[in-house]
């Protein structure tokens, strides 16, 4: 996995419409980050629940997150 900066992400989003941004918000106090996501997120980012969506470490779980189309996928792990 490669880490990129916010400006690099902006450049990628401006240049490549096939990129998928997954917004993974989680904190010990509030494991479901959907409310924070709905309050504001990167345009077109998809909310992904850490417990419900990313706890499956099988190939099936990875395909469910959009990799079946071979599109570049960016995880945005926002810690609150």
C-alpha positions as CSV (number, residue, x, y, z in Angstrom):
1,X,0.0,0.0,0.0
2,X,1.3,3.5,-0.9
3,X,0.5,6.5,1.2
4,X,-0.2,9.8,-0.6
5,X,-0.8,13.3,0.6
6,X,-4.0,15.4,0.3
7,X,-2.5,17.4,-2.6
8,X,-1.5,14.2,-4.4
9,X,-5.0,12.8,-4.0
10,X,-6.5,16.0,-5.4
11,X,-4.3,15.7,-8.4
12,X,-5.3,12.1,-8.9
13,X,-9.0,12.9,-8.6
14,X,-8.7,15.8,-11.1
15,X,-6.9,13.6,-13.6
16,X,-8.5,10.1,-13.3
17,X,-12.2,9.6,-12.9
18,X,-11.8,5.9,-12.4
19,X,-10.3,6.2,-8.8
20,X,-12.5,5.1,-5.9
21,X,-12.0,6.8,-2.6
22,X,-13.2,4.8,0.4
23,X,-13.8,6.8,3.6
24,X,-13.1,4.6,6.6
25,X,-13.9,6.6,9.7
26,X,-13.4,4.9,13.1
27,X,-12.6,5.7,16.7
28,X,-12.8,3.6,19.8
29,X,-15.5,6.0,21.2
30,X,-17.6,6.0,18.0
31,X,-16.8,2.9,15.8
32,X,-19.6,3.8,13.3
33,X,-18.3,6.9,11.5
34,X,-21.3,7.3,9.2
35,X,-22.5,10.5,10.9
36,X,-19.1,12.1,10.6
37,X,-18.9,11.0,6.9
38,X,-22.4,12.5,6.2
39,X,-21.3,15.7,7.9
40,X,-18.5,16.1,5.3
41,X,-16.3,14.0,3.2
42,X,-14.1,14.0,0.0
43,X,-16.5,14.5,-3.0
44,X,-17.7,11.1,-4.4
45,X,-16.0,9.1,-1.6
46,X,-17.8,6.0,-0.5
47,X,-18.3,5.3,3.2
48,X,-17.0,2.0,4.4
49,X,-17.8,0.6,7.8
50,X,-14.6,-0.9,9.4
51,X,-16.5,-3.5,11.3
52,X,-19.1,-4.5,8.8
53,X,-17.2,-4.1,5.5
54,X,-13.5,-4.5,6.2
55,X,-13.5,-7.2,8.8
56,X,-13.7,-9.9,6.1
57,X,-10.1,-10.5,5.1
58,X,-10.9,-13.0,2.3
59,X,-10.7,-12.4,-1.4
60,X,-14.5,-12.1,-1.5
61,X,-14.3,-9.2,1.0
62,X,-11.8,-7.3,-1.2
63,X,-13.9,-7.9,-4.3
64,X,-16.9,-6.5,-2.6
65,X,-15.1,-3.2,-2.1
66,X,-14.8,-2.4,-5.7
67,X,-11.6,-4.2,-6.8
68,X,-13.6,-6.6,-9.0
69,X,-13.4,-3.9,-11.7
70,X,-9.6,-3.5,-11.3
71,X,-10.1,0.3,-10.6
72,X,-7.5,2.0,-8.4
73,X,-8.8,2.2,-4.8
74,X,-7.8,4.7,-2.2
75,X,-8.6,4.2,1.4
76,X,-9.1,7.3,3.5
77,X,-8.7,6.1,7.1
78,X,-9.9,9.1,9.1
79,X,-9.4,8.7,12.8
80,X,-11.6,10.8,15.0
